[in-house]
């Protein structure tokens, strides 16, 4: 009995009486479209973990519908073997199976069989691929096959093209609000996000159709970071960057699953979080392509504070303090992102007429650039990515530690020392008469490669070096022995330390601390970096 089963690597086109024992790992129905009739599609793996695609034509769907179930092992006999000419491949095999009227199958139970459900590809491996075409390599099925071969510089179909349908797992480090667009004259709902891995790599991801509602619903039921696994995802290259998305029928999306792949991934992400590592984020879009080329115009914070006309500007700066006097989160509508009002035991969005709400970040930070400092307001997209967790999950952690409702989480202090390019919005109507104006951050880029492009244009003053020079000048080299213990990057020096300076440096002290004292007279700033 054992000898009758063939492995996928042994199968060829010489006969139609092959018999296989394999596990079904993906089962989906492909609706009729263009010139293609409806079909039932099944992806199997054998005992060696090799994958092979099976195609069940429309005339045989009724015979096999409901039989194949994902995760179950089946015996299959009598099928045709044909070249795997599918434009979107689910396996690297050169062949696929095609069922016909004499094909037969039954489920095998109680027999040990390996589980190789997912063939995960790392972010780094995917980003290193150079055979992903800008357009046709991931185009629709109706794209001319031979034109695509020509553009891909291939004379025959390469099995490596299956890289366009890998399995991928990542944590949602930030996302945008869902939106609806017209595609092929039909409304399509989509949601853009960024996935991160334990090695600090990020990949842009777009969910389409029902998967958007699936993710939004899941966000309402959990405060944990969302880990997403896309089985058979679509990969494309856009403006030189790798993007992944779901195909409407082929791709299976699993959120915070219990499979061992999730357990291992979450464990590695927890190690990364414990080390205080952050993801480099880029929340700008194609309208600001100059920012990634080093050609974007920047203004200083000093110039920003003197603006008289409304506008949006890019600023380079470093976060040096957190305003812990203000709330760090707010409850917003899950659909339109607007703040919602309490409605009994729930919330109500006047704009959407909905009571679906979610907790989002809203953090005030102090940013300096060497000319002056200003208060910047960071929103949920940026903060959740930088912290690697959602506002809801952080709130739940606080409640587990039995802190009060007004406790300001120390985790937010990890934003201190972050250097970034900020795109801020200036509005004259938001200028405050009671204190310094707060500038809303609408985009942010912390990519070291992008920041390096602006290094020659950043006229930042290194305050620590200046302080060291002054300490040597006024106090002598003897006092420098313990200078490493001073936290000169933090503005929260005690009065005792400030007044310990020599009386002859009174004017210097006013220059160093006067402006900060004035700016914090009505605000409480948290500037102590968590070690």
Secondary structure by P-SEA (a helix, b strand, c coil): ccccccccccccccccbbbbbbbbcbbbbbccccccccbbbbbbbccccbbbbbbbcccccccccccccccbbbbbcbbbbcccccccccccccbbbbbcccbbbbbbccbbbbbcccccccaaaaaaccccccccccccccccaaaaaaaaccccccccccccbbbbbbcccccccccccccccbbbbbccbbbbccccbbbbbbbccaaaaaaaaaaaaccccbbbbbcbbbbbbcccbbbbbbccccbbbbcccccaaaaaaaaaaaaaaaaccccccccccccccccccccbbbbcaaaaaaccccccccccccccccccccccbbbbbcccccbbbbcccbbbbccccccbbbbbbbbbbbbbcccbbbbbbbcaaaaaaaacccaaaaaaaaaaaccccccccccccccccbbbbbbbbbbccccccccbbbbbbcbbbccaaaaaaacccccccaaaaaaaaaaaacccccccccccccccccccccccccccccccaaaaaaaacaaaaaaaccccccccccc
